[in-house]
Amino acid sequence: MSKTIFVTGGAGFIGSALVRFLINETKHIVINFDKLTYAGNLESLYSIEKNERYNFIKGDICDRTKLLAAFEQYQPDFIMHLAAESHVDRSIDSPGEFIQTNVVGTYELLEATRSYYSELVGDKKVNFRFHHISTDEVYGDLGETGLFTEETPYEPSSPYSASKAAADHLVRAWHRTYGLPVVLTNCSNNYGPCHFPEKLIPLVILKAIAGEQLPVYGDGKQVRDWLFVEDHVRALYKVVTDGKLGETYNIGGFNEKQNIEVVTTICNHLNNLIEVKPANFSDFKDLITFVADRPGHDMRYAIDATKINKELGWQPKETFETGILKTIQWYLNNQEWCKNVQSGSYQRERLGTN
């Protein structure tokens, strides 16, 4: 049965992948509510923007009046909340923007949703879901062993992760206090097509093909669990449709890699894919440059995704080896997208050194 799904942040990296999935793989109606900040890009949705089931609203989640008007117009069955400031380095430079969007914005969205939900009746009310999408960074630094589970205590390290932790707590409080029907997910590092190039993987790809130095923080031995974005959005859909109310599901890629391994892998693929290098060097790895580490940098994240696998039957389809090659090839084949997304204020410079 067709539902109406309201997606906040649907022009962002994960949000646009979710919107494309919902339009291409389901029969649902999709409402994309996005402020179109520097990281929001409607070009990521060109392939589906003319679909009759797709609707776009330019709006800020801090604007409760506009949210309520959109809810009244479209009568959503599910709300999937992805709108967020998401880059750790940027949060170090400008923490206030993260508090405003991730904390205040989530509060305003919750209150608008609570007002809308209170007026629903019958099956519309029984089947309603609010899905909050969060990050594994709320758990803090894992150390050399172990995995994050849904019971891991919160210990955020950066303004970004602290703001997301606050949002998580607000969502759970609105569930317990007001009975709002919610599900939550915390995911590991995403990668894939349409990723804004301030993040490690797209940044390294684009800097390498431009012949620029590839900055690696510290010794490059920080470990992350990498999740292909198309695997992630399949998991999100599983949770919003089949997840148990009030529950949290951790979503991971089962792909722990040191940052230096990720950078080296990208360089090796580019060596094979690009015969003529952009400068006088024979190996993209020659561009690797170790720089001062990020302030408060967590050394390791790793997700235990057993719960979502056992309860909802989800597991990733892509290994890091298959996913990273698809990602590199996408960037090589979509240089116009890359050029346009970097035409504003961000030009691949380093952030977060304050």
ChimeraX attribute file (.defattr): number of C-alpha atoms within 10 A of each C-alpha:
attribute: neighborCount
match mode: 1-to-1
recipient: residues
	/A:1	5
	/A:2	9
	/A:3	14
	/A:4	18
	/A:5	24
	/A:6	26
	/A:7	25
	/A:8	25
	/A:9	29
	/A:10	32
	/A:11	30
	/A:12	29
	/A:13	22
	/A:14	25
	/A:15	25
	/A:16	26
	/A:17	24
	/A:18	25
	/A:19	28
	/A:20	23
	/A:21	16
	/A:22	20
	/A:23	19
	/A:24	13
	/A:25	10
	/A:26	13
	/A:27	13
	/A:28	16
	/A:29	22
	/A:30	26
	/A:31	23
	/A:32	23
	/A:33	25
	/A:34	25
	/A:35	20
	/A:36	17
	/A:37	12
	/A:38	14
	/A:39	23
	/A:40	20
	/A:41	22
	/A:42	16
	/A:43	15
	/A:44	23
	/A:45	19
	/A:46	11
	/A:47	11
	/A:48	15
	/A:49	17
	/A:50	10
	/A:51	13
	/A:52	10
	/A:53	15
	/A:54	20
	/A:55	15
	/A:56	16
	/A:57	16
	/A:58	13
	/A:59	18
	/A:60	21
	/A:61	28
	/A:62	20
	/A:63	13
	/A:64	19
	/A:65	12
	/A:66	17
	/A:67	22
	/A:68	17
	/A:69	13
	/A:70	17
	/A:71	20
	/A:72	11
	/A:73	9
	/A:74	15
	/A:75	18
	/A:76	23
	/A:77	22
	/A:78	21
	/A:79	22
	/A:80	25
	/A:81	23
	/A:82	26
	/A:83	26
	/A:84	26
	/A:85	22
	/A:86	19
	/A:87	18
	/A:88	23
	/A:89	22
	/A:90	20
	/A:91	21
	/A:92	20
	/A:93	14
	/A:94	15
	/A:95	18
	/A:96	14
	/A:97	18
	/A:98	25
	/A:99	22
	/A:100	17
	/A:101	21
	/A:102	27
	/A:103	23
	/A:104	19
	/A:105	21
	/A:106	26
	/A:107	21
	/A:108	19
	/A:109	23
	/A:110	22
	/A:111	16
	/A:112	21
	/A:113	20
	/A:114	18
	/A:115	13
	/A:116	18
	/A:117	23
	/A:118	11
	/A:119	9
	/A:120	14
	/A:121	9
	/A:122	7
	/A:123	9
	/A:124	15
	/A:125	15
	/A:126	12
	/A:127	11
	/A:128	19
	/A:129	25
	/A:130	26
	/A:131	27
	/A:132	24
	/A:133	22
	/A:134	24
	/A:135	20
	/A:136	28
	/A:137	28
	/A:138	23
	/A:139	22
	/A:140	22
	/A:141	20
	/A:142	19
	/A:143	13
	/A:144	12
	/A:145	8
	/A:146	12
	/A:147	15
	/A:148	22
	/A:149	20
	/A:150	20
	/A:151	9
	/A:152	13
	/A:153	11
	/A:154	16
	/A:155	15
	/A:156	20
	/A:157	18
	/A:158	21
	/A:159	22
	/A:160	28
	/A:161	26
	/A:162	23
	/A:163	27
	/A:164	29
	/A:165	22
	/A:166	19
	/A:167	24
	/A:168	23
	/A:169	13
	/A:170	17
	/A:171	24
	/A:172	21
	/A:173	13
	/A:174	17
	/A:175	19
	/A:176	13
	/A:177	9
	/A:178	11
	/A:179	13
	/A:180	22
	/A:181	22
	/A:182	25
	/A:183	25
	/A:184	25
	/A:185	23
	/A:186	24
	/A:187	24
	/A:188	28
	/A:189	22
	/A:190	22
	/A:191	24
	/A:192	23
	/A:193	23
	/A:194	26
	/A:195	26
	/A:196	23
	/A:197	21
	/A:198	20
	/A:199	17
	/A:200	17
	/A:201	21
	/A:202	23
	/A:203	17
	/A:204	27
	/A:205	21
	/A:206	20
	/A:207	16
	/A:208	23
	/A:209	17
	/A:210	12
	/A:211	16
	/A:212	16
	/A:213	16
	/A:214	23
	/A:215	20
	/A:216	20
	/A:217	17
	/A:218	15
	/A:219	14
	/A:220	18
	/A:221	15
	/A:222	19
	/A:223	22
	/A:224	23
	/A:225	21
	/A:226	25
	/A:227	26
	/A:228	27
	/A:229	26
	/A:230	22
	/A:231	21
	/A:232	26
	/A:233	20
	/A:234	19
	/A:235	24
	/A:236	24
	/A:237	17
	/A:238	15
	/A:239	24
	/A:240	23
	/A:241	15
	/A:242	12
	/A:243	22
	/A:244	16
	/A:245	17
	/A:246	17
	/A:247	13
	/A:248	25
	/A:249	26
	/A:250	24
	/A:251	31
	/A:252	29
	/A:253	27
	/A:254	20
	/A:255	20
	/A:256	20
	/A:257	18
	/A:258	18
	/A:259	19
	/A:260	19
	/A:261	15
	/A:262	20
	/A:263	22
	/A:264	16
	/A:265	17
	/A:266	22
	/A:267	24
	/A:268	13
	/A:269	15
	/A:270	22
	/A:271	16
	/A:272	9
	/A:273	12
	/A:274	12
	/A:275	9
	/A:276	10
	/A:277	16
	/A:278	14
	/A:279	11
	/A:280	8
	/A:281	12
	/A:282	12
	/A:283	13
	/A:284	25
	/A:285	19
	/A:286	13
	/A:287	17
	/A:288	18
	/A:289	14
	/A:290	15
	/A:291	13
	/A:292	11
	/A:293	15
	/A:294	16
	/A:295	14
	/A:296	10
	/A:297	16
	/A:298	18
	/A:299	16
	/A:300	22
	/A:301	26
	/A:302	29
	/A:303	26
	/A:304	19
	/A:305	24
	/A:306	18
	/A:307	16
	/A:308	21
	/A:309	16
	/A:310	10
	/A:311	13
	/A:312	17
	/A:313	11
	/A:314	20
	/A:315	19
	/A:316	19
	/A:317	15
	/A:318	18
	/A:319	14
	/A:320	21
	/A:321	10
	/A:322	11
	/A:323	20
	/A:324	22
	/A:325	15
	/A:326	15
	/A:327	22
	/A:328	22
	/A:329	15
	/A:330	14
	/A:331	20
	/A:332	16
	/A:333	11
	/A:334	12
	/A:335	12
	/A:336	11
	/A:337	14
	/A:338	18
	/A:339	12
	/A:340	11
	/A:341	23
	/A:342	16
	/A:343	10
	/A:344	9
	/A:345	8
	/A:346	15
	/A:347	12
	/A:348	16
	/A:349	8
	/A:350	11
	/A:351	16
	/A:352	15
	/A:353	12
	/A:354	10
